[in-house]
Amino acid sequence: MEYVQFGSSGLEVSKLCLGAMNFPNTCDMGEVLQEHYDELVIATKVYQLPPGHPGGGRNSRLRIIKALEDSLRKLKRDHVDLYQLHHPDPRTPIEETLSAADTLVKQGKVRYLGVANHYAWQAAHMLGVSALHNWEPIVSMQCRYNIFDRVIENETVPCAQRFNLATMTYGPLHGGILTGKYKRGEAAPEGSRFAGKQGEKYLTDETFDLVDELQIIADRNGLQLNQLAMKWVLSKDFITTPIIGGSRPEHFEPMYDIFDLEVDPEDLARIDEMSEKYRYQPFANQPVVSGPPRGLNWL
């Protein structure tokens, strides 16, 4: 495994991050991790409202503190290493959000702060507000990035580079499309991510044309398609750590020796050329474009 500095922090992390979003459905994460906490950097997020919650701001002081307490209880530990805002909250003033997060850092319950699925200007705004009040700043941004979704190269990456933020990326295999599991002219497997209407949007001839070309490149380099897709992401020096996920052991096995595999640089450049148009499309997974309201009671 390779390691890299996490943005402007003094933290070092592995060059691959394990995404555990689906793990709580099948196991007790706190029990599984008990003997390995000293070897791990643990990240979690806040945004979702639990069933029966009266509503209100998802990044409110109440939710930020309560969600962390719930996570710590489930993880059976007294802190998390990285606490992230999963989305911008259009209802809660950013001053309330950041002051609550700063309090958790000062209490020792959180080591570092980050955001996920935020526009570049929203992250920059947060850095400015934190500096104004001498609050703990965010040190990372998490967003989707793969051969079919390169939008972050336009603004998110330059923002992260300018302010030395770590860039974590998810979805390197584009929901399984870059594994070859979906076939041209065939219905998506029942229960898969792109079954039904989703498939009509993503499983197009244009998509399969590019997948076919990528498969040729993968074969030429002696790789599986998913390995080629991951090597392309890892070739980008502006990505701190890609997140890999899966629900079965065989989903992870092709990535075990990923750093020992090689791809012809000319083929990587060819992939850049073939996928250039995927830089220019809507920013993924973020309908909130305005950001939080102004906190009028703050200086």
LOBA-865126 format. One record per residue (C-alpha): residue number from 1; residue in three letters; chain; x, y, z. Coordinates in steps of 0.1 Angstrom, whole numbers, plus 2048, in hexadecimal, padded with zeros to 3 digits. Layout:
<rs>
+-----+--------+--------+-----+-----+-----+
| num | residu | chaine |   u |   v |   w |
+-----+--------+--------+-----+-----+-----+
| NUM |    ALA |      A |   X |   Y |   Z |
...
+-----+--------+--------+-----+-----+-----+
</rs>
This chain:
<rs>
+-----+--------+--------+-----+-----+-----+
| num | residu | chaine |   u |   v |   w |
+-----+--------+--------+-----+-----+-----+
|   1 |    MET |      A | 800 | 800 | 800 |
|   2 |    GLU |      A | 80B | 823 | 7F8 |
|   3 |    TYR |      A | 806 | 841 | 810 |
|   4 |    VAL |      A | 801 | 866 | 80A |
|   5 |    GLN |      A | 7FD | 886 | 81E |
|   6 |    PHE |      A | 7D9 | 890 | 824 |
|   7 |    GLY |      A | 7D7 | 8B3 | 816 |
|   8 |    SER |      A | 7E5 | 8CE | 82D |
|   9 |    SER |      A | 7E3 | 8B8 | 84C |
|  10 |    GLY |      A | 7FF | 8A4 | 85B |
|  11 |    LEU |      A | 7EB | 884 | 856 |
|  12 |    GLU |      A | 7F6 | 869 | 83E |
|  13 |    VAL |      A | 7DD | 851 | 82F |
|  14 |    SER |      A | 7DE | 833 | 818 |
|  15 |    LYS |      A | 7DB | 83A | 7F2 |
|  16 |    LEU |      A | 7BB | 825 | 7F2 |
|  17 |    CYS |      A | 79D | 82B | 80A |
|  18 |    LEU |      A | 785 | 80F | 813 |
|  19 |    GLY |      A | 761 | 81B | 80F |
|  20 |    ALA |      A | 74B | 80A | 82A |
|  21 |    MET |      A | 729 | 819 | 822 |
|  22 |    ASN |      A | 718 | 7F7 | 81E |
|  23 |    PHE |      A | 72B | 7E5 | 83A |
|  24 |    PRO |      A | 713 | 7EE | 857 |
|  25 |    ASN |      A | 6F8 | 7DB | 844 |
|  26 |    THR |      A | 70A | 7BA | 84A |
|  27 |    CYS |      A | 721 | 7BE | 867 |
|  28 |    ASP |      A | 728 | 7D2 | 887 |
|  29 |    MET |      A | 744 | 7E9 | 87C |
|  30 |    GLY |      A | 74D | 7F2 | 8A0 |
|  31 |    GLU |      A | 754 | 7CE | 8A9 |
|  32 |    VAL |      A | 767 | 7C7 | 888 |
|  33 |    LEU |      A | 77E | 7E5 | 88C |
|  34 |    GLN |      A | 785 | 7E2 | 8B2 |
|  35 |    GLU |      A | 7A7 | 7D2 | 8AE |
|  36 |    HIS |      A | 7B3 | 7E7 | 891 |
|  37 |    TYR |      A | 7AB | 80B | 89A |
|  38 |    ASP |      A | 7CF | 814 | 8A0 |
|  39 |    GLU |      A | 7D6 | 80A | 87B |
|  40 |    LEU |      A | 7B9 | 81D | 86C |
|  41 |    VAL |      A | 7AE | 840 | 863 |
|  42 |    ILE |      A | 788 | 840 | 868 |
|  43 |    ALA |      A | 771 | 858 | 855 |
|  44 |    THR |      A | 74C | 85E | 858 |
|  45 |    LYS |      A | 732 | 877 | 84C |
|  46 |    VAL |      A | 714 | 88B | 858 |
|  47 |    TYR |      A | 6F5 | 895 | 844 |
|  48 |    GLN |      A | 6DA | 87A | 845 |
|  49 |    LEU |      A | 6BC | 87F | 85C |
|  50 |    PRO |      A | 6B2 | 860 | 870 |
|  51 |    PRO |      A | 68E | 853 | 86E |
|  52 |    GLY |      A | 676 | 867 | 883 |
|  53 |    HIS |      A | 68D | 885 | 885 |
|  54 |    PRO |      A | 679 | 8A5 | 887 |
|  55 |    GLY |      A | 68D | 8B4 | 86A |
|  56 |    GLY |      A | 6A1 | 8D4 | 86A |
|  57 |    GLY |      A | 6C4 | 8DA | 85D |
|  58 |    ARG |      A | 6D8 | 8BB | 855 |
|  59 |    ASN |      A | 6F9 | 8CD | 85D |
|  60 |    SER |      A | 6EA | 8DE | 87C |
|  61 |    ARG |      A | 6FD | 8DE | 89D |
|  62 |    LEU |      A | 6E4 | 8C4 | 8AA |
|  63 |    ARG |      A | 6E9 | 8AC | 88D |
|  64 |    ILE |      A | 70F | 8B0 | 88B |
|  65 |    ILE |      A | 713 | 8A8 | 8B0 |
|  66 |    LYS |      A | 6F8 | 88D | 8B2 |
|  67 |    ALA |      A | 704 | 87B | 893 |
|  68 |    LEU |      A | 727 | 87A | 89F |
|  69 |    GLU |      A | 71C | 86C | 8C1 |
|  70 |    ASP |      A | 709 | 851 | 8AF |
|  71 |    SER |      A | 727 | 848 | 899 |
|  72 |    LEU |      A | 73E | 846 | 8B7 |
|  73 |    ARG |      A | 726 | 82F | 8C9 |
|  74 |    LYS |      A | 724 | 818 | 8AB |
|  75 |    LEU |      A | 749 | 819 | 8A5 |
|  76 |    LYS |      A | 750 | 813 | 8CA |
|  77 |    ARG |      A | 76B | 82E | 8CB |
|  78 |    ASP |      A | 76F | 852 | 8D9 |
|  79 |    HIS |      A | 778 | 864 | 8B8 |
|  80 |    VAL |      A | 778 | 862 | 893 |
|  81 |    ASP |      A | 795 | 86E | 87E |
|  82 |    LEU |      A | 782 | 87F | 862 |
|  83 |    TYR |      A | 75F | 88E | 866 |
|  84 |    GLN |      A | 74F | 899 | 845 |
|  85 |    LEU |      A | 730 | 8AD | 83B |
|  86 |    HIS |      A | 720 | 896 | 821 |
|  87 |    HIS |      A | 70E | 8B3 | 80F |
|  88 |    PRO |      A | 70A | 8D8 | 813 |
|  89 |    ASP |      A | 6EB | 8E1 | 828 |
|  90 |    PRO |      A | 6D5 | 8FD | 819 |
|  91 |    ARG |      A | 6C4 | 902 | 83B |
|  92 |    THR |      A | 6E0 | 906 | 854 |
|  93 |    PRO |      A | 6F7 | 924 | 855 |
|  94 |    ILE |      A | 71B | 919 | 84F |
|  95 |    GLU |      A | 726 | 92B | 86E |
|  96 |    GLU |      A | 711 | 913 | 883 |
|  97 |    THR |      A | 71E | 8F5 | 871 |
|  98 |    LEU |      A | 742 | 8FF | 873 |
|  99 |    SER |      A | 741 | 90A | 897 |
| 100 |    ALA |      A | 732 | 8E9 | 8A2 |
| 101 |    ALA |      A | 74C | 8D6 | 88E |
| 102 |    ASP |      A | 768 | 8EA | 89E |
| 103 |    THR |      A | 75A | 8E2 | 8C0 |
| 104 |    LEU |      A | 75C | 8BD | 8B9 |
| 105 |    VAL |      A | 780 | 8C1 | 8AE |
| 106 |    LYS |      A | 789 | 8D4 | 8CE |
| 107 |    GLN |      A | 778 | 8B9 | 8E3 |
| 108 |    GLY |      A | 78E | 89F | 8D2 |
| 109 |    LYS |      A | 771 | 88C | 8C3 |
| 110 |    VAL |      A | 77B | 894 | 8A0 |
| 111 |    ARG |      A | 79F | 897 | 892 |
| 112 |    TYR |      A | 798 | 8A7 | 870 |
| 113 |    LEU |      A | 77B | 8B6 | 85C |
| 114 |    GLY |      A | 771 | 8B2 | 838 |
| 115 |    VAL |      A | 755 | 8B5 | 81F |
| 116 |    ALA |      A | 746 | 89F | 805 |
| 117 |    ASN |      A | 732 | 8A8 | 7E5 |
| 118 |    HIS |      A | 738 | 8CD | 7E9 |
| 119 |    TYR |      A | 73E | 8E6 | 7CE |
| 120 |    ALA |      A | 760 | 8F7 | 7CE |
| 121 |    TRP |      A | 752 | 919 | 7D8 |
| 122 |    GLN |      A | 740 | 909 | 7F5 |
| 123 |    ALA |      A | 760 | 8FA | 802 |
| 124 |    ALA |      A | 773 | 91A | 7FD |
| 125 |    HIS |      A | 758 | 92E | 80F |
| 126 |    MET |      A | 75B | 916 | 82D |
| 127 |    LEU |      A | 780 | 91B | 82E |
| 128 |    GLY |      A | 77B | 941 | 82F |
| 129 |    VAL |      A | 761 | 93F | 84B |
| 130 |    SER |      A | 777 | 928 | 85F |
| 131 |    ALA |      A | 795 | 93F | 85B |
| 132 |    LEU |      A | 780 | 95D | 865 |
| 133 |    HIS |      A | 776 | 94D | 886 |
| 134 |    ASN |      A | 796 | 939 | 88C |
| 135 |    TRP |      A | 783 | 918 | 88A |
| 136 |    GLU |      A | 791 | 8F7 | 87F |
| 137 |    PRO |      A | 791 | 8F7 | 859 |
| 138 |    ILE |      A | 787 | 8DB | 842 |
| 139 |    VAL |      A | 7A5 | 8C7 | 834 |
| 140 |    SER |      A | 794 | 8B1 | 819 |
| 141 |    MET |      A | 77A | 8AF | 7FE |
| 142 |    GLN |      A | 769 | 88F | 7F3 |
| 143 |    CYS |      A | 758 | 88C | 7D1 |
| 144 |    ARG |      A | 751 | 874 | 7B5 |
| 145 |    TYR |      A | 76B | 86E | 79A |
| 146 |    ASN |      A | 770 | 855 | 77F |
| 147 |    ILE |      A | 776 | 852 | 75A |
| 148 |    PHE |      A | 751 | 85A | 754 |
| 149 |    ASP |      A | 74F | 877 | 76D |
| 150 |    ARG |      A | 76C | 890 | 76C |
| 151 |    VAL |      A | 759 | 8AF | 776 |
| 152 |    ILE |      A | 76F | 8B5 | 795 |
| 153 |    GLU |      A | 78D | 8BD | 77F |
| 154 |    ASN |      A | 77D | 8DF | 775 |
| 155 |    GLU |      A | 779 | 8F0 | 798 |
| 156 |    THR |      A | 77B | 8D7 | 7B4 |
| 157 |    VAL |      A | 79E | 8CC | 7AD |
| 158 |    PRO |      A | 7AC | 8EF | 7A8 |
| 159 |    CYS |      A | 79B | 8F9 | 7C9 |
| 160 |    ALA |      A | 7AA | 8DC | 7DB |
| 161 |    GLN |      A | 7CD | 8E3 | 7CD |
| 162 |    ARG |      A | 7CB | 908 | 7D5 |
| 163 |    PHE |      A | 7C1 | 902 | 7FA |
| 164 |    ASN |      A | 7D4 | 8E1 | 7FE |
| 165 |    LEU |      A | 7B6 | 8CC | 805 |
| 166 |    ALA |      A | 7B7 | 8A6 | 803 |
| 167 |    THR |      A | 7A2 | 899 | 7E6 |
| 168 |    MET |      A | 78F | 878 | 7ED |
| 169 |    THR |      A | 77C | 86A | 7D0 |
| 170 |    TYR |      A | 761 | 84F | 7CF |
| 171 |    GLY |      A | 751 | 83C | 7B2 |
| 172 |    PRO |      A | 771 | 833 | 79F |
| 173 |    LEU |      A | 75E | 816 | 78D |
| 174 |    HIS |      A | 73F | 82B | 784 |
| 175 |    GLY |      A | 727 | 816 | 797 |
| 176 |    GLY |      A | 734 | 7F6 | 788 |
| 177 |    ILE |      A | 733 | 801 | 763 |
| 178 |    LEU |      A | 75A | 801 | 763 |
| 179 |    THR |      A | 75A | 7DC | 76F |
| 180 |    GLY |      A | 74A | 7CF | 74F |
| 181 |    LYS |      A | 72C | 7C1 | 762 |
| 182 |    TYR |      A | 713 | 7D3 | 74C |
| 183 |    LYS |      A | 710 | 7C8 | 728 |
| 184 |    ARG |      A | 704 | 7DA | 709 |
| 185 |    GLY |      A | 6E1 | 7D0 | 6FF |
| 186 |    GLU |      A | 6DB | 7BD | 71F |
| 187 |    ALA |      A | 6C5 | 7C8 | 73C |
| 188 |    ALA |      A | 6D8 | 7D2 | 75C |
| 189 |    PRO |      A | 6D8 | 7B6 | 776 |
| 190 |    GLU |      A | 6BA | 7B7 | 78D |
| 191 |    GLY |      A | 6C2 | 7CB | 7AD |
| 192 |    SER |      A | 6E1 | 7DB | 79E |
| 193 |    ARG |      A | 6E8 | 800 | 79F |
| 194 |    PHE |      A | 6DE | 806 | 77B |
| 195 |    ALA |      A | 6BF | 7F0 | 779 |
| 196 |    GLY |      A | 6A0 | 800 | 76B |
| 197 |    LYS |      A | 69E | 826 | 764 |
| 198 |    GLN |      A | 6C2 | 82C | 770 |
| 199 |    GLY |      A | 6CE | 815 | 754 |
| 200 |    GLU |      A | 6BD | 829 | 73A |
| 201 |    LYS |      A | 6D1 | 847 | 744 |
| 202 |    TYR |      A | 6F3 | 837 | 749 |
| 203 |    LEU |      A | 6F5 | 817 | 734 |
| 204 |    THR |      A | 6F5 | 828 | 712 |
| 205 |    ASP |      A | 707 | 81F | 6F1 |
| 206 |    GLU |      A | 71E | 83C | 6F8 |
| 207 |    THR |      A | 727 | 82D | 71A |
| 208 |    PHE |      A | 72D | 80A | 70B |
| 209 |    ASP |      A | 742 | 819 | 6EF |
| 210 |    LEU |      A | 75A | 827 | 708 |
| 211 |    VAL |      A | 75A | 808 | 71D |
| 212 |    ASP |      A | 763 | 7F3 | 6FF |
| 213 |    GLU |      A | 780 | 80A | 6F7 |
| 214 |    LEU |      A | 78B | 808 | 71C |
| 215 |    GLN |      A | 789 | 7E2 | 71B |
| 216 |    ILE |      A | 7A1 | 7E2 | 6FD |
| 217 |    ILE |      A | 7BA | 7F7 | 711 |
| 218 |    ALA |      A | 7B6 | 7E1 | 730 |
| 219 |    ASP |      A | 7BD | 7C2 | 71C |
| 220 |    ARG |      A | 7DB | 7D2 | 70C |
| 221 |    ASN |      A | 7EA | 7D9 | 72E |
| 222 |    GLY |      A | 7E0 | 7B7 | 73D |
| 223 |    LEU |      A | 7C7 | 7C6 | 755 |
| 224 |    GLN |      A | 7A2 | 7C1 | 75E |
| 225 |    LEU |      A | 78C | 7DE | 755 |
| 226 |    ASN |      A | 787 | 7E8 | 779 |
| 227 |    GLN |      A | 7AC | 7E8 | 77F |
| 228 |    LEU |      A | 7B1 | 7FF | 761 |
| 229 |    ALA |      A | 796 | 817 | 76E |
| 230 |    MET |      A | 7A7 | 818 | 790 |
| 231 |    LYS |      A | 7CA | 81D | 782 |
| 232 |    TRP |      A | 7BD | 83B | 76E |
| 233 |    VAL |      A | 7B0 | 84B | 78E |
| 234 |    LEU |      A | 7D0 | 844 | 7A0 |
| 235 |    SER |      A | 7E4 | 854 | 784 |
| 236 |    LYS |      A | 7D6 | 876 | 78E |
| 237 |    ASP |      A | 7ED | 886 | 7A6 |
| 238 |    PHE |      A | 7D2 | 89E | 7B2 |
| 239 |    ILE |      A | 7BE | 880 | 7C1 |
| 240 |    THR |      A | 7C9 | 879 | 7E5 |
| 241 |    THR |      A | 7B7 | 859 | 7EA |
| 242 |    PRO |      A | 79C | 847 | 7D5 |
| 243 |    ILE |      A | 781 | 835 | 7E8 |
| 244 |    ILE |      A | 77A | 811 | 7DE |
| 245 |    GLY |      A | 75A | 7FE | 7E8 |
| 246 |    GLY |      A | 749 | 7DD | 7E4 |
| 247 |    SER |      A | 732 | 7C4 | 7F4 |
| 248 |    ARG |      A | 746 | 7A4 | 7EF |
| 249 |    PRO |      A | 76B | 79A | 7F3 |
| 250 |    GLU |      A | 76E | 794 | 7CE |
| 251 |    HIS |      A | 766 | 7B9 | 7C8 |
| 252 |    PHE |      A | 786 | 7C3 | 7D9 |
| 253 |    GLU |      A | 79E | 7A8 | 7CD |
| 254 |    PRO |      A | 7A8 | 7B9 | 7AC |
| 255 |    MET |      A | 7B4 | 7D7 | 7C0 |
| 256 |    TYR |      A | 7CC | 7C5 | 7D8 |
| 257 |    ASP |      A | 7EA | 7C8 | 7C0 |
| 258 |    ILE |      A | 7DE | 7E8 | 7AE |
| 259 |    PHE |      A | 7FF | 7FB | 7B6 |
| 260 |    ASP |      A | 814 | 7DF | 7A6 |
| 261 |    LEU |      A | 801 | 7E1 | 785 |
| 262 |    GLU |      A | 80C | 7F7 | 769 |
| 263 |    VAL |      A | 7FA | 809 | 74D |
| 264 |    ASP |      A | 80B | 818 | 72E |
| 265 |    PRO |      A | 80C | 83E | 733 |
| 266 |    GLU |      A | 800 | 843 | 70F |
| 267 |    ASP |      A | 7E1 | 82E | 717 |
| 268 |    LEU |      A | 7DA | 844 | 736 |
| 269 |    ALA |      A | 7DD | 862 | 71F |
| 270 |    ARG |      A | 7C5 | 852 | 706 |
| 271 |    ILE |      A | 7AB | 84D | 722 |
| 272 |    ASP |      A | 7AE | 872 | 72A |
| 273 |    GLU |      A | 7A6 | 87A | 706 |
| 274 |    MET |      A | 789 | 862 | 703 |
| 275 |    SER |      A | 779 | 86E | 723 |
| 276 |    GLU |      A | 780 | 893 | 71F |
| 277 |    LYS |      A | 75B | 89B | 719 |
| 278 |    TYR |      A | 752 | 88D | 73B |
| 279 |    ARG |      A | 761 | 8AB | 74B |
| 280 |    TYR |      A | 745 | 8C0 | 73F |
| 281 |    GLN |      A | 725 | 8B5 | 74F |
| 282 |    PRO |      A | 711 | 8BC | 76F |
| 283 |    PHE |      A | 724 | 8B8 | 790 |
| 284 |    ALA |      A | 71B | 896 | 79E |
| 285 |    ASN |      A | 705 | 890 | 7BC |
| 286 |    GLN |      A | 6FF | 8B4 | 7C6 |
| 287 |    PRO |      A | 6DF | 8C7 | 7C0 |
| 288 |    VAL |      A | 6E6 | 8E1 | 7DA |
| 289 |    VAL |      A | 6F7 | 8FD | 7C7 |
| 290 |    SER |      A | 6F0 | 91B | 7DD |
| 291 |    GLY |      A | 700 | 90F | 7FD |
| 292 |    PRO |      A | 6F5 | 918 | 821 |
| 293 |    PRO |      A | 6E3 | 938 | 82B |
| 294 |    ARG |      A | 6F7 | 954 | 83A |
| 295 |    GLY |      A | 6F9 | 954 | 860 |
| 296 |    LEU |      A | 6EE | 977 | 867 |
| 297 |    ASN |      A | 6F5 | 975 | 88C |
| 298 |    TRP |      A | 71A | 96F | 886 |
| 299 |    LEU |      A | 735 | 989 | 880 |
+-----+--------+--------+-----+-----+-----+
</rs>
